[in-house]
Amino acid sequence: MGELIEIAGGACVFPELRKHQSAKDRIVNPADVIAQDPEVIIGSWCGRAVKKDWIRQRDGWDQISAIRNNHIYEVKSAYILQPGPAALTEGLRQLHAILAYAVNQQIDQALLPKEKTDPFLGLTHPDKSVEKAAVS
């Protein structure tokens, strides 16, 4: 994930975790997330929806920039957690769109996602025109 985020234009807040293959070795302490103060949080769980409200309600996480600025997004696991080309194509497209949106930059038309994205991004389908969603 860290490498995909970097390729998409972001910076991973825990790059040291990429050396661990097992998911249990990549679990971070919630206090460490607060200390890193990420500008964007991207969630993806196999077979489960990301519960953004649950993320917002974690103790102390209201201090995190991503929470304060409502930059919590979901990328379906099929696009970034499954082995195969989807992570290098659609997953990367969706990460690029999320990061561009979060910093209020135009999304490169050549890199627009081809599949359904987080509804907050305001990407419409099937023509993929970009409309900024209202911040709630």
N, C-alpha and C positions, 0 to 999 in steps of 0.2 A: 504494500500500500504506500509506504513512504516514497518509494521510487516513482510510483505513478503520480503521486501528489506533486513531486518535484518536476516531473516531466510536464505536468499540466500548469506549472507556473507557481506552485506554492512551496512552502517549507514545512517539513514534518517537525512537530515539536518534540518527538521522541525518536530521532533517527537511530539511536543505539539499539532499539528493539528489533531492527530488521535482521540482525545476526541470529535471532532466535527463531527456530522453525516451529516450535510448538506454541499454540495459542496460549496455553497456561503460563508460558514464559514471557508473554507480551502483555500481561495484565499490569496496569499502572494504578497507583494509589490515587484516589480522587483529589487528595491534597496536592499532589504533584501536578495535576492538570490545572488546578487553580494557580499554582506558582508559575506555570508556563504561560498562562493567559492566552490561549489560542484565539485568533480572530474568527475562525470558522471551525465548526464541528461537523464532521461528516460521519454518519452512522450507516452501518450495513450489517444485517444479521441474516443468516441462512434461514429462510422460511418464516421469518417474523418481520413485522413492521417495526420501524424505529418509533419509539414512543418519545416524541419531542418534549411533551409536558413532563414526563418522568425525568428527562435529562435536565430541564430547567429547574426542577424542584429539588435537586440534590443540594445537600447542605453546603453553603458557602459558594455555590456555583454562580450565584447572582453577581459575583465579583468578576466573572470571566467576560471578556469583551464579546465573544461569540454569543453569549447568553443575553447580555445587555443590548446588543445590536440585532438580535433575532437572526443570527446566521447559523442555524442548525439545519442540516439537510440530510436527505437520505439518498443513497444510491443502492438500487436493488442488488442483492448478492450475486445474481447471475451475471452482472456486468463487471464486477470487480473481485469477487471472492472465489470464483470457479476457475479451474485451470483451463487454458485455451485462449484463443485470440480475442474473445470478447473484452477482456480486461485491457488489451492494448488498442482496441478500437472504440467500442461504445463506452466502456468504463472511463477511458481517458477523455473522451468527448464530454461525458457528464461531469467529470471532475473539472475540466477546463471551464465549462459553463458555470458551475457553482462558484469557482474562484473568481472568474471575471465578474459575475453578478455581485459578489461580496465586496469587491473593491470598486464597483460602479464603472466597470470598463465594458466597452462593446465586445460582445462575443463574436469571435472570428466566424464568419458565415461558413467557411470551409470546415470548421470544426464543430458545427452544431450537432447535438445529439440526434440520433435517428430513431430512438425509442422513447417511450414515456419517461419523463423525468420527475423530480420532486415538484409537486404542483406550485410551490412557493416561487419557483423560478419564473413562472408565467410563460413558459414555452408552450406554444400551441401546436397542435398536430392536425392533419398530416403535413401542412406546408412549412412547419417549423419556424414561423415568423416569431420574432422575439417581442414580447410585451412585458414590461416590468410589472410584477405583482405589487399590490399595495402592501406596505409593511403594517402588520397588525400589532 
